[in-house]
Amino acid sequence: MIISFFSLVEANIVLPLPKTFMFSPEDIALLKQAKAIILPPICKKYYYWFCKEIAPVFPSMDARFHFPGKAGSTFVFELAGVPYPPTKIFKGIEALKARMAKGEKLYPYPFVVKWQWGGGGAFVYLVENEKQLWEVLLRFKDYKKREPMFVMQPYVEHDQCDLRVVVIGSRFLTYWRCQEIKGEFRSNVSKGAKIYYHLDPELEQKAINLTKQICKKTGINLAAFDIIFSSHDKTPLFLEINYGFGVQGIGGYQQYKQILNEEVQKWVRHIISEGEEKCPK
């Protein structure tokens, strides 16, 4: 029996995640009969770890929970051995002040500052001087109760385009996001960027190969990776991992749903086949 708590994925039983902290006794009884469990890509970690103790779970969220947020993405890239921009991680404004007092230098202006959380280009800023830096950090201070951490990275010239590699099961889809609005350095569609396809197949394949390297190391099988290519030498640099992502660039909602169901079915067949091989005959 396959149980899905993700409304987009078909299964023998499709249920909503409970609104309370824990699954009901009836849900738990069903879960214990499951050969595989499907969860929405953004869910509470206690649901994920609980289900994973019972049966194989799609999608794999180990990396998401072990290495959360934008800072966590950096650790994933390092572990997988893929290139990413130089990165400084600060636990908060006071940590930054303490490190600067000890002589730590920041990147030359302009550089990029990102709050640990947020998607769609929100809470990502290009700072061009010290005054702007502290204005941005004071905005982050308002989010301190949730997470004071933020990261800094040098600004890399990249022709105002980034490449998104979307991983759905065993499938790797790519599209470019190019910003044409003057003065807007972010390449998010929500910030006005336009979507293009097949601008450079060679670079796209290079990015796919590196993304496969990450997925092999971490087990990630549902996520979107953002990559820029240096204007200087076309070096690919991974920026972040998005476990929840927009689907416009991969053909929209219905296309995403179709690919997702095909890939989940393929994953389930593999899980069942592995289980049969392990069973003594």
C-alpha positions in Angstrom: 0.0 0.0 0.0 1.2 3.5 -0.9 0.1 6.4 1.2 0.4 10.0 0.0 0.0 13.1 2.1 0.8 15.3 -0.9 -2.4 16.1 -2.8 -0.6 16.3 -6.2 0.6 12.7 -6.0 -1.8 9.8 -6.6 -1.6 6.7 -4.3 -3.7 4.0 -2.8 -4.6 6.4 0.0 -4.4 10.2 -0.1 -4.7 12.0 3.1 -4.0 15.6 4.4 -1.3 16.0 6.9 -2.8 16.4 10.4 -3.4 19.9 11.7 -2.3 18.7 15.2 1.2 17.9 16.2 1.0 14.2 15.8 -0.7 11.6 13.5 -3.9 10.1 14.8 -3.9 6.5 15.9 -5.9 5.6 12.8 -3.3 7.3 10.6 -0.5 5.5 12.4 -2.2 2.2 11.9 -2.4 2.9 8.1 1.2 4.1 8.0 2.4 0.8 9.5 0.9 -1.0 6.5 2.6 1.3 3.9 5.4 0.1 1.6 6.1 3.8 0.7 5.0 7.2 1.9 4.7 10.4 -0.1 5.0 13.8 1.7 4.7 17.4 0.5 8.1 18.9 -0.2 7.6 21.5 2.5 6.5 19.8 5.8 7.5 19.8 9.4 10.5 17.7 10.2 8.8 15.6 12.8 6.4 14.3 10.2 9.3 13.4 7.9 11.4 11.6 10.5 8.4 9.8 12.0 7.4 8.5 8.5 10.9 7.6 7.6 11.1 5.3 10.6 8.2 3.4 9.2 8.8 3.2 5.4 10.7 4.8 2.5 9.7 8.4 2.0 9.5 10.6 -1.1 10.9 13.2 -1.4 14.2 12.7 0.5 14.5 15.6 3.0 17.6 14.6 4.9 19.7 17.4 3.5 17.0 19.9 3.9 16.7 19.2 7.7 20.4 18.5 8.4 21.5 21.7 6.5 18.7 24.2 6.6 18.4 27.5 4.8 20.8 29.4 2.6 23.7 28.8 5.0 22.9 25.1 4.9 23.0 25.1 1.1 26.6 26.2 1.3 27.5 23.1 3.5 25.7 20.8 1.0 27.8 22.3 -1.9 31.0 21.9 0.1 30.2 18.3 0.9 29.3 17.5 -2.7 32.5 19.1 -4.0 30.7 21.6 -6.4 31.8 25.2 -6.9 30.0 28.1 -5.1 30.9 31.7 -4.4 33.1 32.5 -1.4 30.7 32.7 1.6 30.7 34.2 5.1 28.1 33.0 7.5 27.1 35.1 10.6 24.9 34.0 13.4 23.6 37.6 13.8 24.6 41.2 13.9 26.5 40.9 17.1 28.5 38.1 15.7 29.4 40.2 12.7 30.5 43.1 15.0 32.6 40.8 17.1 34.4 39.3 14.1 35.0 42.7 12.6 36.4 43.9 15.9 38.9 41.1 15.7 40.0 42.3 12.4 37.9 40.2 9.9 37.5 42.0 6.6 34.3 42.0 4.6 34.2 41.5 0.9 34.9 44.5 -1.3 31.8 46.5 -2.2 29.4 45.8 -3.8 28.6 42.4 -2.2 25.5 40.4 -1.6 23.8 39.9 1.8 21.1 37.3 2.3 18.9 36.4 5.3 19.0 32.7 6.1 15.4 32.3 4.9 13.1 33.6 2.2 12.4 32.8 -1.4 11.7 34.5 -4.7 14.6 37.0 -4.1 13.1 38.3 -0.9 15.7 39.3 1.8 18.5 39.3 -0.7 20.3 42.6 -1.1 23.2 44.1 -3.1 25.0 46.5 -0.8 27.3 49.1 -2.2 28.6 50.8 0.9 28.7 50.6 4.7 25.6 52.7 5.2 23.6 50.4 3.0 25.0 47.3 4.8 23.8 48.5 8.2 20.4 49.5 6.8 20.0 46.0 5.5 21.2 44.3 8.7 18.7 46.3 10.7 15.9 44.9 8.6 17.2 41.5 9.4 17.1 42.3 13.1 13.3 42.4 12.8 13.4 38.7 12.0 15.7 37.8 14.9 13.1 35.8 16.8 12.9 33.4 13.9 16.5 33.2 12.8 19.2 35.9 13.1 21.6 34.1 10.7 22.6 35.7 7.4 25.2 35.1 4.7 27.5 37.3 2.7 28.9 36.6 -0.8 30.9 38.7 -3.3 28.9 39.9 -6.2 29.8 37.9 -9.3 29.3 39.4 -12.7 27.1 36.9 -14.6 25.3 38.7 -17.5 22.2 39.1 -15.3 21.1 35.5 -16.0 21.1 32.4 -13.9 20.3 28.8 -14.6 17.8 26.8 -12.7 18.1 23.0 -12.6 14.9 21.4 -11.3 15.3 17.8 -10.0 12.1 15.7 -9.9 13.0 12.1 -9.1 15.5 11.0 -11.8 14.6 13.8 -14.1 16.7 17.0 -14.5 15.0 20.0 -16.2 16.7 23.4 -16.9 15.7 26.9 -17.8 17.3 30.3 -17.7 16.1 33.4 -15.8 17.4 36.6 -17.3 16.8 40.0 -15.7 16.2 42.9 -18.1 15.1 45.5 -15.6 17.8 48.1 -15.2 19.1 48.3 -11.6 17.6 44.9 -10.5 20.4 42.4 -9.9 18.2 39.5 -8.9 17.1 37.0 -11.6 13.9 35.8 -9.9 10.8 35.7 -12.0 9.0 37.4 -9.2 11.4 40.3 -9.6 10.7 40.7 -13.3 13.1 38.2 -14.9 12.1 36.4 -18.1 12.4 32.7 -18.7 14.4 31.3 -21.6 15.4 27.8 -22.8 18.4 26.3 -24.4 20.6 29.4 -24.4 23.7 27.4 -23.9 23.3 23.6 -24.0 27.0 23.0 -23.0 26.7 25.1 -19.8 23.3 23.5 -19.1 24.8 20.0 -19.3 27.7 21.0 -17.1 25.2 22.3 -14.5 23.2 19.1 -14.8 26.3 16.9 -14.2 27.2 18.9 -11.1 23.7 18.8 -9.8 23.7 15.0 -10.2 26.8 15.0 -8.2 25.0 16.8 -5.3 22.0 14.5 -5.6 24.2 11.3 -5.5 25.9 12.6 -2.4 22.8 13.8 -0.5 19.8 11.8 -1.9 18.0 15.0 -2.9 15.3 14.1 -5.4 12.9 17.1 -5.4 14.4 20.5 -5.5 15.5 23.5 -7.7 19.1 24.6 -7.8 20.1 28.1 -8.8 23.4 28.5 -10.6 25.2 31.5 -12.1 28.1 31.5 -14.6 30.9 34.0 -14.1 31.0 36.4 -17.0 34.8 36.2 -16.8 35.4 32.5 -17.4 31.9 30.8 -17.3 32.7 29.1 -14.1 29.4 27.6 -12.7 28.7 28.7 -9.1 25.8 27.2 -7.1 23.9 29.8 -5.1 21.2 27.9 -3.2 18.8 25.0 -3.0 15.1 25.6 -3.2 13.0 22.7 -1.8 9.8 24.6 -2.5 9.9 26.2 -6.0 7.8 27.7 -8.7 6.7 25.6 -11.7 6.3 28.2 -14.4 9.7 27.4 -15.9 9.0 23.7 -16.2 5.7 24.0 -18.0 3.3 25.0 -15.3 1.2 23.2 -12.7 -0.2 20.4 -14.8 3.1 19.6 -16.4 4.7 19.5 -13.0 2.0 17.2 -11.6 2.4 14.8 -14.5 6.2 14.6 -14.2 6.0 14.3 -10.4 3.5 11.4 -10.6 5.6 9.6 -13.2 8.7 10.0 -11.2 7.1 8.9 -7.9 5.7 5.8 -9.6 9.2 5.0 -10.9 10.6 5.5 -7.4 7.9 3.3 -5.9 8.7 0.5 -8.3 12.3 0.7 -7.4 11.5 0.6 -3.7 9.3 -2.4 -4.0 11.8 -4.2 -6.3 14.6 -3.5 -3.7 12.3 -4.9 -0.9 11.6 -8.1 -2.9 15.3 -8.6 -3.5 16.1 -8.4 0.2 13.3 -10.8 1.2 14.6 -14.4 1.6 13.2 -16.8 -0.9 
